[in-house]
Amino acid sequence: MASLAQTFEDPADLAGRRAALAAALERLPATRGDGQRSVLGTAPLAESVLPSAAPLQAQEPIPVLEPLAGLLPEGVRRGDAVSVQAREAVCDYLTLALLAGALAAGLWCAVVGVPELGVLALADLIAGSTAQADRAAALDRLLVAPAPGEAWPEVVAALADGVDLVLVRPCTQVRAEIGRRVDARLRQGRSSGTRHSAAMVVLGSWSGARLVLSTASTTWTGLDGVGPTRGCGRLTGAVSVILAEGRAAGGRRRSTQVWLPAADGAVRPIDDAADAARGGRAGGVRALRAVA
């Protein structure tokens, strides 16, 4: 069976990567107090799966899509937890854009506890930054565990040994002890400098998050009717104001304004003042929207 180290050396080896991840999940050691198997609080799984030296590129930050680079110029640091604040913890376009940036760069991602993931919207975001033929290949590097239940910490910890970015939405309130253990698990590779390390995006609050992202406003375009037809039409895009704050943002709030999504479903920069003002003529439709 291929090792995770071998799949890092040959990232195109889809079958090898999947086999290695399956092996990692099967290695869940020890037991929790309720008798369920757990990787938290035990010897690092990475030590038994990976050799002592992982390729250097495995420790580089997770890149973001170019229009968001002004907000996160260094991407997302491996070993960090990022909190995305969205209404009712929905998987919004900002969350999908973080996944798209990693997938478009040839990295591997996992989604845990988000059964309503907007795959079509994700594909459009990827296509906006890669060749059309690469979109399917990028989605092949996405692993989904839609309903892990209360075992989500174990699933996240196991998948973090093989993927580069994990998106998770905990199904219950996270106890402080569990949060600290998951954070420690993410930091293992970064602190040692020799093991693979993933970053984690959490839908909702996370006490250990070094970065908090949110969509301050989303103004949809396309509903340009007046009088009796006001509010009628077809949504063609949205001007979104994205905020970043926390230790990973230098301790200050940063903001950027982008098309998210643009008319083609991708994330695009605001070209000029006319673009930025276009939302004001969108029939007053302003909301944070979920991705169906």
FENQUIZI-V794213 format. One line per field, one symbol per residue. burial: + if it has 9 or more other C-alpha atoms within 8 Angstrom, else -. Layout:
BEGIN
burial->???
END
This chain:
BEGIN
burial->-++++-++--+--+-++-+++--++--+--+-----++++---++++-+++--++--++-+++++-+++-++--++++++++++++--++++++++++++++++-+++++++++---+--++++++++++---++--++-++--++-+---+++++++++++++++++++-------++++++-++++++---+++++++++++-+--+++++++-+++++++++----++----++++++++++++-+---++++++++++--++++-+----++-++-+++-+--+--+-
END
